Amino acid sequence: MMEPLEKRLEKAMAELQAAQEAVARTERELRSASFSVLSSDRAVRATAGPQGELSGIEFLENKYRDMSPQELAASVLEAASAARLKMNRHVMKAMAPFTELSSNVPELKGFELDWERVFGPEVLREDGETASRGGPAAPAWRDALGDEGED
């Protein structure tokens, strides 16, 4: 026997209110989130803020003094990209419950997000995985140090 419309509407409204409160809590949490990552050479720490923006750079233990400009730039880019990726994945995880179907009210569907379109393809890859081979990836910043002029 089907549940009365009033009861179903009441459940839907309660679930909608709970979802709105959960979204507000998640937004507050995300506004204050940040992630810091060290470069693989441990020369740079980069921090990404709540919208993936670069909010801090630290040069550690004066290592930058012994680095070429290209090496330093590569370390900064590596750490900044990794911090941003960490923040993007945190946003995905925090928003995941809102993408799911309602268990109490099947008519309330979660929203769909194309995370790859929002953050780029790397956000869906496992750490250390490349798109083509599925194996460990060489850090993208290493391309900046590539063998100039070699074939």
DOTILO-602529 format. One record per residue: residue in three letters; x, y, z of N, C-alpha, C in turn. Coordinates in steps of 0.1 Angstrom, whole numbers, plus 5000, padded with zeros to 4 digits. Example, Ala and Ser with C-alpha at 12.3 -4.5 7.8 and 13.67 -1.06 7.14 Angstrom:
<nodes>
ALA513249435078512349555078513249675078SER512849785071513749895071512950005079
</nodes>
This chain:
<nodes>
MET500849885000500050005000500950125000MET500550224992501350344990501150445002GLU502250505006502150595017501350725013PRO500650785022499850905018500751015014LEU500251095004501051204998501551305009GLU500751335019501151425029502351375037LYS502351245040503451185047504751185039ARG504551155026505751155017506251295016LEU505351395015505851535014506551585026GLU506051545038506651575050508051515051LYS508251395047509551335047510451405038ALA509951435026510751505016511251645021MET510351715028510651845033511751835045ALA511551735053512551715064513851675058GLU513951595048515151555042515851675035LEU514951765028515451885022516151975032GLN515451995043515952085054517252025059ALA517351895061518551835066519751855056ALA519351835043520351855033520851995032GLN519952095034520352235034521352265045GLU521052205057521852235069523252165067ALA523252045061524451975058525352055048VAL524652105038525452185028526052315035ALA525252375043525752495050526952455059ARG526952345066528052305074529252275066THR529052205055530152175045530752295040GLU529952395036530452515031531352585041ARG530852595054531652655064533052585066GLU532952455066534152375068535152395056LEU534652395044535452415032536052555032ARG535352655037535852795036537152805045SER537252725055538452735064539552625061ALA539352545051540252435048541452485041SER542552425043543752445035544652325036PHE545552295026546452185026547752235022SER548852185029550152215026550852085021VAL551752105012552551985006553952025004LEU554851935007556251955005556651904991SER557551974984558051924972558851804974SER559051714964559851594966561251614970ASP561851724967563251754971563251824985ARG562051844991561851905004562452045005ALA562452114994562952254994561852354996VAL560652314992559452404992558252344998ARG557552425006556252385011555252485005ALA554152434998553152524993551852485000THR551052595002549752575008548652624998ALA547652544997546452574988545252614998GLY544652714995543452765002542152694998PRO541052745004539752685002539252674987GLN539752764979539252754965540452704956GLY541352644961542552584954543552694951GLU543352814956544352914953545652894962LEU546752944956547952934963547953034975SER548052994987547953084998549253095006GLY550153015003551453025010552552945003ILE553753005004554952934999556052955009GLU556652845013557852855022559052785015PHE560152855017561452795012562152745024LEU562352615024562852545036564352525037GLU564852555049566252525052567252585042ASN566852705036567752775027568252685015LYS567552575012567952495001567852564987TYR566952664987566852744974568152814970ARG569052834979570252904976571152824967ASP571052694968571852604960571152544948MET569952604945569252554933569252654922SER569252594910569152684898567652744898PRO567452854891566152904890565152804884GLN565552724875564652624869564252514880GLU565252474888564952374898564052434909LEU564252554913563452624923561952634917ALA561852684905560552694899559852564898ALA560552454895559952324894559552274908SER560252304918559852264931558652344936VAL558552464933557452544936556152494929LEU556352474916555152424908554752284913GLU555652194916555252064921554552074934ALA555052144944554352154957552952224955ALA552952334947551652404946550652314939SER551052244929550052154922549552044931ALA550451984939550051884948549151934959ALA549452054964548552104974547152134969ARG547152194957545852214950545052094947LEU545751984943545151854940544551804953LYS545251814964544851764977543551834981MET543551964979542352044982541152004974ASN541351984961540351944952539751814956ARG540551724959540051584964539251604977HIS539751694986538951714998537551764995VAL537451864986536151914982535251804976MET535851714968535051604962534551514973LYS535351484983534951394994533951465002ALA534051595005533051665013531751675006MET531751684993530551704985529851574981ALA530551464983530051334978528651294984PRO528351314996527051285001525951354994PHE526151464988525151544982524851494967THR525751404963525551354949524851214949GLU524451164961523851034962522351054962LEU521650944958520150934959519750934974SER518550994976517950984989517450844992SER517850795004517350665008515850675013ASN515450785019514150795024513150835014VAL513550925004512650974994513250954981PRO512950844974513550814961513450914951GLU512451004952512151104942513251214943LEU513951224954514951324956516251264952LYS516751304940517951254935519151354939GLY520251294940521451374943521851454930PHE522651554931523051624919524351564913GLU524451574900525551524893526651624891LEU527851584893528951674890529951604882ASP530551664872531651614864532951664870TRP533451594880534651634888535751654878GLU535951574868537051594859536951724852ARG535751764848535551894842535752014851VAL535351994864535552104874537052114877PHE537752004880539052014886540151964876GLY539851904865540751844856540951694859PRO541451624849541551474850542351424861GLU543351494866544251434876543551414889VAL542451484892541751474904541051334906LEU540751264895540151134895541151014895ARG542451044893543450944893543950914907GLU544350794908545050754921546350824921ASP546950844933548250914934549250824927GLY550150894919551150824911550750754899GLU549550774894549050704882548950804870THR549350754859549250834847547950794840ALA547550884831546250864823546350744813SER547550734807547650634796548050494801ARG549050494809549550364813549050304826GLY548550384835548050344848549250314857GLY550450344853551650324861552050444868PRO553150444876553650554883554050674873ALA553650784877553950904868555150974873ALA555951024863557051114866556351244870PRO556851314880556351444884556351544872ALA555251614870555151704858556151804859TRP556551844870557551954871558951914866ARG559151784865560451734860560551774845ASP559451794838559551834824560251964823ALA560152054832560852184832562352164832LEU562752054838564252024839564751934828GLY563851904819564151804808565451824801ASP565851724794567051734787566951824775GLU567351944776567352044766568152004754GLY567551994742568251964730568551824727GLU568151724736568451584734567251524727ASP567451434718566351364711566151224717
</nodes>
